[in-house]
Amino acid sequence: MLTDQEKEKIRLEETYRNEVQKLLPQKIPKKHLLWFIPAFFNSAFGLWLLSAVFLTGGIKLYDDYKAKKEDIQKTNEDIGKLNLEIGYRFSQVLVKLYDLSIDSVTKPKLNKTSKIDEVRRVALSMGNSKNIENIFLYTEYSNWSLLALLAEEKRLKDHLGKSTDYIYRVIGHISGLKVFYEVRKVDFSDIDKVAGNIQEELWLEDWKLGGFYFSEGSMNSPFP
């Protein structure tokens, strides 16, 4: 189905052809053609046609500008939600590590070996391709993994022409978490060091604006 703008364009073209046929004699000598053109556009119909063309073009330019503005606004809103979702996911990882660093109420009889295994599981869970831990802030992201959230934020920021180098770096770390911890010589028995590296290298400032638990942590003090 044609839009109103497309219908208007067709109508103008038909009107233009009909009027030109009326104004043109059966045959215009080439030497008089250059005189006819300015005369035509100085006529009432010519002036009306120019006005209509400029008006239609102006409306289209405004519609394009409005659509682009709305797209930018929607994209920024989506980025804001992703920042909160990503921040919440990191916070919950730190919460679990904190629980393991103290006499956890949920697992009071966890022996040393089992605790290390659990710390390793939690620390590596961020690299899962699915949201296996079933942790989410917004329902619409309930099936998204942390990697998928990061990739989506990178895509949206690329669309706006914003810098995404830091997201690219974090995506690289999380997609290879075992190597990430090995390179930093992280011992999973040292929960503070595990959490500190997450704070320093992965949970960056853009994702700490939600006021979530441990969002003010650092390498030396991951659980303030």
N, C-alpha and C positions, 0 to 999 in steps of 0.2 A: 504494500500500500504506500502511495506517495505521501510525503510529508507536505505540510502547508507551504514551506519554502520551495519545494520542488514543483508544486502545482503553480505557485506564483511565477516561478522562472519560466515554465512552459507557456503560461498565459502571456507574459511579457514578450517572449520570442514570437508567438503567433501575432500579437498586436503589432509588433515591430515590422514583421514581414508584410502584413496587410497594408500598413501605412506607407511603407517604402514603395510598394507596388503602385499605390495611388499617386504618390508624389513624383515618381520617376516617369518620364516619357518612355515610349517604346524603345528608344535607343538614345543613349546619351553619348555624344562624341567624347572621346577621351580627353580632349583639351578642355572640356567644360566640367569634367568629373570632379576636379579639385575645387571648383567653385561651388558645386552642388553640396559637398560634404559640410562645409561650415554653414551654408545656408540652411541645411536640414537641421543641424543642431541648434540653430538660432530660432527655429520655428517653435510654435507652442508644443507640438508633439515631441520635437527633439528635446526641448527642455524638460518636458514631463518624463521622457524616457531616461534621460540622465539622472533625474531626481530619483526615479524608481530604482535604477541600478545601484546608485550610491546608498539609498535607504536599505535595500535588500542586503547589500554587502555589509553595511554598518550593523544591521541586526545580526548577521552571521558572525561578524567579528565579536560582537558583545556576547552572543551565545557561547562562542568558543572560549572567550575569556572567563565567563561565568562557570562553564564546565571545568575548565582547568583549575580555577580557584577552589571549586568544590572538591575536585580530586585531590588537591594538595591538602586541604583541610581534613578530608577523610583519611588520607594516608598518614598524616601526623597524629590523628586520633588513634589509628591502629598501632602506630609505633609506641605511643604512650601506654597502651594496654599491654603490648608485648614487653615493654620495659618492666612493668609491674609483675607480669606473669613470670618472666625470667628471674627477677629479683626474689620472688616468692619461692621459686624452685631452689635457688641457691640457699636461701634462708632455711628451708626445711632440711637440706642436706647437713647444714651446720647444726641444726637442732638435734638431729639424730646422732651426729658425732659427739655433741656435748653430752647427750644422755649416756653414751658409751664411755665418756671420760670420767664419769662419776659413778657412784653406786646406784646404778639404774634401778628404778622401781619396777620397770617392766621385765627386766632380766636379772634379778638379784643373784642367781646361781650361775651366771655365765663365767666359765673358767677362762684363764688367760689365752689359751689357744683359740677357743671359740670367739673370744672378744676380738682378737686380731683378725680372724676370718670375717667377722661381722663388720669391722671397720673397713676392711678391704672391699667387701661387698657394697657398702654404702658409698665409699669413695669412688668406686668404678661405676656405680649405677647411673651417674650423670651421662655416661656414654652410650646408654641403651638406645636402640633405634625406635623403641616404643616406650610409652609412659607406663612401664611395668609397676612402678611404685604407686601409681594412681594418685599422684599429687598434682593438684591444679588449683588455680585461683579463679579463672573464668571457665565456665562450662564449655564454651566453644573451643577451648584448647585442651579439653580433658583427654583427648586421644593423641595429643602432640607430644613428641619427645622434646627434651631440652635442645637437642641439635636442630630439630625442625623449627623450633621457635627462633633460634639464633639465625638460621638460614633465611627465614621469612623476614626478620627484621633487617637483615643485610639487603635483601631484595628490595624492600620498601625504601630504605635509605639510598640505595643505588638509583632508584627511580626518581628520587628528589635531588640527586646529585650531591648527596652528603658523603662525608668520609666514612668508610666502613673498614679501614685497615685493622682496627682493634677487634672488631667482630670476627673478621677473617682469621685473626691470630687465635682467638679463643675457640673458634670452630675447629681449628687445627689441633689445639691441645685436647679438646674434649673428644674428638674422633680418635685420638690415640692416647688415652689416659694412662695405660700401663707404661708407655714410653715416657709420658709426662712425669710420672712419679719416679721412674727409674733414673732419668736424667738429673732430677733434683735430689736423688739419693734419699727418698722418703721411706722411712721404716713405718709400716702400718701399726707397729706397737706404740709409736709416738703420735698420739691423736692430735696434739696441739700443732705438730709440724704438718700433718696432713691438712688440718683445717687452715693453718696459716698460709699454705701454698694455694689453697682454693681462694682465700681472701686476697692474696697478693696478685695472683696471675689470672684468675678466672672470673671472680665476682667483681666486676669493675663498676666505676662510679655511676654510670648511666642506669645500672640495675639496682642501686642502693637507695633510691629515692622514695621507696614505699614505707619506710619506717619499720621494716621487718626485723625480727630477732637477729642479733649479731651483725646488722648492717654497718655498724661502726667499728667492726673488728679490723685487725691488721695482722701482719705476719707474726709479730711477737706477742700479740694479744688477740687471738681469734675469737675468744668468748668474753668480751667486755661486760 
